[in-house]
């Protein structure tokens, strides 16, 4: 395996970890927003989810 191949594999793994971290942060924010809506919807007169 050449040096370029090794570098590309390392960069690919690094980017995959970064994308997975971003996806997890996005999912956590979606859960937070859904939870806040779930709690505040009845008080604000918004339609109840589900």
C-alpha positions in Angstrom: 0.0 0.0 0.0 1.4 3.4 -1.0 1.7 6.4 1.3 -1.0 8.2 -0.6 -3.4 5.3 0.1 -2.6 5.3 3.8 -3.2 9.0 4.0 -6.5 8.8 2.1 -7.7 6.0 4.5 -6.7 8.1 7.6 -8.4 11.2 6.2 -11.5 9.1 5.3 -11.8 7.7 8.8 -11.3 11.2 10.3 -14.1 12.6 8.1 -16.4 9.7 8.9 -16.0 10.4 12.6 -16.7 14.1 12.1 -19.8 13.4 10.1 -21.1 10.9 12.7 -20.5 13.4 15.5 -22.4 16.1 13.6 -25.3 13.7 13.0 -25.4 12.8 16.7 -25.4 16.6 17.6 -28.2 17.2 15.1 -30.2 14.3 16.6 -29.7 15.6 20.1 -30.9 19.1 19.1 -34.0 17.6 17.4 -34.8 15.7 20.7 -34.3 18.9 22.7 -36.6 20.9 20.4 -39.2 18.1 20.4 -39.1 18.0 24.2 -39.5 21.7 24.6 -42.4 21.7 22.2 -44.0 18.7 24.0 -43.8 20.6 27.3 -44.9 24.1 26.0 -47.5 23.2 23.4 -50.4 22.9 25.9 -49.6 26.3 27.5 -49.2 28.1 24.2 -52.4 26.7 22.7 -50.5 24.9 20.0 -51.7 21.5 18.6 -50.6 18.6 20.8 -48.1 16.3 19.1 -49.4 12.8 18.4 
